[in-house]
């Protein structure tokens, strides 16, 4: 019976995402455009698997864990690649990696301990920012896809600034990258908020 | 407030010191291997102490255990990121190793959290022949973890120096240790993959149970 869950359509999309991301990261040293677009396709498919899960009634705990882990690993590998592209700023990318992994891990773990089926449950004690993040799917999507795009473009601009935007000295990729930067700032604040809430949840559990 | 006290428990204070030492280590990693390794080892050394402090003072907490584990994972992450900079040709292999490490530990902590907070029966990982020795024999567990850390640590050091030459066999210390520990690192990755597979089966089993219960409720 367990095999059925592994073959649910949204989970197969998950395996596809892993495969595409793997190819993307293998190509990053040599075929940068292809690598960038494959990376983009991989995280964009995240929009699709949720819809399939609800439409086909194939929502599963395994699927949501798979989803979360694919997101974390894709970001982890991209930040590692960015450390190679911008060696002088490697420590910033390392710090962002640690923040992303620890905040999500502690938050998810505290949610499981509290008996929540999903860490995306809006619990009245989580504070206004996290309530917005987990309560409003559009806000969450904008922040998540915005920050993934930001890092993808940070990689792409090491190869090319993109076609010149008329009326400015910048390329189109540079412009979009800079436009996405504030979104990443928001994501960082959200991660810190997750760490904060999770720490207090765990302390309360321990008491 | 009781919550404040948890954050000030001795083992957790040691945990914060571990994090600060780890940050110091990462700062020096790209250029000063002596300071970097010293801070890294101090941080790991404190890992042994905070467990004892927790037991001795009765201050073991879930928060502390999570803090400990996250510090370990982040330490490994940052070391591997630096190794990717030193050995860019092996970036994919290193990234794979890192992802397996993170994902297998994550699934494992998730399953044990579910074990604690639900009545679902969880596959006893100690029943699996490969994992049985790993979990029940503390010496093997320690040697595997130490060997794995030593492999990545010496891989890092070799970038700066091959190390002092050993007498008689006239091989360099860090290079020899690195080669010796390489099979341990490979074995640990294989074990992590087995752990990951077992944890996935557990999660899928939970899903099956829940779906069956949901079906019963709707009929």
Interface residues (C-beta under 8 A of the other chain):
Chain A: X1 X2 X3 X4 X5 X6 X25 X26 X29 X60 X61 X62 X65 X69 X72 X73 X76 X77 X79 X80 X81 X83 X84 X87 X90 X91 X93 X94 X97 X98 X101 X102 X105 X106 X108 X109 X112 X113 X115 X199 X200 X202 X203 X204 X205 X206 X207
Chain B: X2 X3 X6 X7 X26 X27 X30 X61 X62 X63 X66 X70 X73 X74 X77 X78 X80 X81 X82 X84 X85 X88 X91 X92 X94 X95 X98 X99 X102 X103 X106 X107 X109 X110 X113 X114 X116 X117 X118 X200 X201 X203 X204 X205 X206 X207 X208 X210 X211
